[in-house]
Structures are given as structure tokens and as C-alpha cells.
Amino acid sequence: MPIYAYRCVECDFAKDVLQRMSDPVLTDCPTCGKPGFRKQVTAAGFQLKGTGWYATDFKNAGSKPAAKSDTAPASAAPAATPAAPAADAA
């Protein structure tokens, strides 16, 4: 739930209120009782920093990454076989 900042235009009382977005806007000041309580516009409480979002951010643990079309899957690569021992020529 977002926190909204309110200020009374009559008595200058300020209060932050935790409300749902669907809740009605408060109008009556809790200190003076007059209908001058107004919602204020405030800055966002978070910042996005860095170079951006990545495909690995916020993935579900059970989801699989998208298949890439320019590379073959690892299971299609031939299995490595051990090299035959070299015969010693004397």
C-alpha cells in the first residue's frame, strides 16, 4: 500500500497516511476538524540505478531460459572420447 502525504491548508498540520489506492481521499483535518486536508505531490521513494534490466533479473526458480537460435544446445555437441594410447615406437 502506498503512503500519501497530507497537509492542512488551515492549520498547516502534516501527516503521512498509509492508504490503499481505492480508499477515498481524506478531507477533514484530524487536528482542527476543518475540510482543508489536501493530498500533496511527493517524490518517489526509490531510484533505479545501473545500466538497466537483464533477462536474468527477477526470474522464477522454475522457469527455463529462452532458447537461443544462433547456438546449438549443449546436448547436441558430440561426447568427448578418450584418446587412444599411443604406441611406443622403439
N, C-alpha and C positions, 0 to 999 in steps of 0.2 A: 504494500500500500504506500502511496506517495505521501510525503509530508508537505503541507501547504503553509505558507507564511501569511498571517493576517495582521492587520493594523487598523485601529480605530481612528477615524478622522476627527472624532470629537475630543477624546481624551488622550490620544497618542499611545494607547496600550497596544503592545505587540505580543503575538503568541504564535508558535508553530503547532499545527494540528495534524495528526495522523488520520487521514480520511481515505475512504475508497473513492474512486473516480465517479461512481454513481451516486455518492452521497450529496445531499443538497448543500449549496454554498451557505456558510454561516453569515448572518447579517446583524444579529444583536450582540453588542459588546458585553462580555461577561463581567466587566468592572463597572461601567457606567450605565449599562442597560439600554443605551440608545442604538438605533439602527444604523450606525456608522461603521460597522466592522466590514472591512474590504479585504479581498484576497490580493496579495502582492505578487508581482512577477519577480522571480528569483533566478539565479544562475543554476545550471545543472550541477549535481553533486558528484559527477565523475568526469574523467578525462580519458580520451583514447590516445595512447602514445605508441610509438613504434612505427614500423614500416607497413603494417597492415594485417589483414587476417589471412590465415593459411588454411589449406584443406584439412590439416590435422587438428585444428582448433575445435574444441567442444564436440568431439565425436563421441557417439555412444560406444561402449565397450564391445558390444556385439556386432557392430556394423563392419562391413568389409570395405576396404578402399576401392575406388573405381579402377577398372582395368585400363591400362594404357595401351593404345593402339599401335604405337611406334616400337614397342619392345615385345619380345616373346616372353611368355610366362616362364618362371623358373622351372616348372615341372617338365617343360618341353626340351630342356637342354639335355644332351646326352650324358649318361652317367660316366664318371671318371673310372677308367680301368687301370689297375696297377700295371706298370711296365714290366715286360718280361725280363728275367735276369739275363744280363749279358754274358755270353760265353767267353771265357778267358782263352785267348789265343796265345800259346806259349812258344 
